[in-house]
Amino acid sequence: MNERTQEGALAEGARRASGGKAERRPGERGRFSSKRKREAVLRLLRGESLESLSRELGTTAGTLSTWREQFLLGGQAALKSRPADERDGELARLKAKVGELTMEGELLREKIDRLEAGRPLAQPRWRR
C-alpha cells in the first residue's frame, strides 16, 4: 500500500469510527455537493481564474465551465417565469366557462341540423 492510499484508508477509518464526514483538503478529488459547486461557480463569476480554481479544487476547467453554464441557464429560466397572482384563478375560471359555452354551442348546432334534416333527436322508447 503506497503512502497516499494508506493516508486515504486512515481518513476513511477515522470517518467511520466517528460517524462523521471526512474533511476534504483543497485539491483533494471526490464528488462535489451542489453547495460546493455553487460556491465554485460564484468564485468564477466574481472573477477568480478558471485555471487556478481548477487546480485548487482538483477538477477540470471544462467541468467548472459546465457548472457555470448550468448555473447561468438555471438563473435565466427562473427569471423568465412570472409569479402567480390573483388573476390566475379568474383566468382558469373564465377558460372553463369558454369551454362550457363552446360545447353548448356545438350541441345546439347538432340539434338544429337534426331538426332541419327531419331526424328525431332521440330514439323512441318502445313501450311494453
For each residue, the residues with C-beta under 8 A, 3 or more apart:
1: 5 6 9
2: 5 6
3: 6 7
4: 7 8
5: 1 2 8 9
6: 1 2 3 9 10
7: 3 4 10 11
8: 4 5 11 12
9: 1 5 6 12 13
10: 6 7 13 14
11: 7 8 14 15 22
12: 8 9 15 16 22
13: 9 10 16 17
14: 10 11 17 18 22
15: 11 12 18 20 21 22
16: 12 13 19
17: 13 14
18: 14 15
19: 16
20: 15
21: 15
22: 11 12 14 15
23:
24: 28 30
25: 28
26: 56 57 58
27: 55 56 57 58
28: 24 25 58
29: 58 59
30: 24
31:
32: 36 37 40 57 59
33: 36 37
34: 37 38
35: 38 39
36: 32 33 39 40
37: 32 33 34 40 41 67 71
38: 34 35 41 42 71
39: 35 36 42 43
40: 32 36 37 43 44 53 57 64 67
41: 37 38 44 45 64 67 68 71
42: 38 39 45 46
43: 39 40 46 48 53
44: 40 41 47 48 50 53 64 68
45: 41 42 68
46: 42 43
47: 44
48: 43 44 52 53
49: 52 53
50: 44 53 54 61 64 65
51: 54 55 61
52: 48 49 55 56
53: 40 43 44 48 49 50 56 57 64
54: 50 51 57 59 60 61 63 64
55: 27 51 52 58
56: 26 27 52 53
57: 26 27 32 40 53 54 64
58: 26 27 28 29 55
59: 29 32 54 63 64
60: 54 63 64
61: 50 51 54 64 65
62: 65 66
63: 54 59 60 66 67
64: 40 41 44 50 53 54 57 59 60 61 67 68
65: 50 61 62 68 69
66: 62 63 69 70
67: 37 40 41 63 64 70 71
68: 41 44 45 64 65 71 72
69: 65 66 72 73
70: 66 67 73 74
71: 37 38 41 67 68 74 75
72: 68 69 75 76
73: 69 70 76 77
74: 70 71 77 78
75: 71 72 78 79
76: 72 73 79 80
77: 73 74 80 81
78: 74 75 81
79: 75 76
80: 76 77
81: 77 78
82:
83:
84: 88
85: 88
86: 89 90
87: 90 91
88: 84 85 91 92
89: 86 92 93
90: 86 87 93 94
91: 87 88 94 95
92: 88 89 95 96
93: 89 90 96 97
94: 90 91 97 98
95: 91 92 98 99
96: 92 93 99 100
97: 93 94 100 101
98: 94 95 101 102
99: 95 96 102 103
100: 96 97 103 104
101: 97 98 104 105
102: 98 99 105 106
103: 99 100 106 107
104: 100 101 107 108
105: 101 102 108 109
106: 102 103 109 110
107: 103 104 110 111
108: 104 105 111 112
109: 105 106 112 113
110: 106 107 113 114
111: 107 108 114 115 121
112: 108 109 115 116
113: 109 110 116 117
114: 110 111 117 119 120 121
115: 111 112 118 119 121
116: 112 113
117: 113 114
118: 115
119: 114 115
120: 114 123 124
121: 111 114 115
122:
123: 120
124: 120
125:
126:
127:
128:
